[in-house]
Amino acid sequence: MSSASSGSKRGAQKRDAWMIATGLAAGLLIWFALANSEQVDIHFWVVSAKAPLIVVIVVSALLGALILTLWRRSRRHPHSS
């Protein structure tokens, strides 16, 4: 087996592990959100509101995913000075 094919095999295994971990995290997030559907008070600086906890959890997860995506993209393509 050549080193190129063993490298691509490791890359595929890493991608598969990442997909499994992401799927498990998404499943746990969905279960947690559905188990916590009551109304909660949200305080953000000077604004306050009531919202279902499931909305707060999903919005927080989406913002976290966006931040992770932007962070990974910036590490992959560093700015040249």
Secondary structure, 3 states (H helix, E strand, C coil): CCHHHHHHHHHHHHHHHHHHHHHHHHHHHHHHHHHCCCEEEEEECCEEEEEEHHHHHHHHHHHHHHHHHHHHHHHHCCCCC
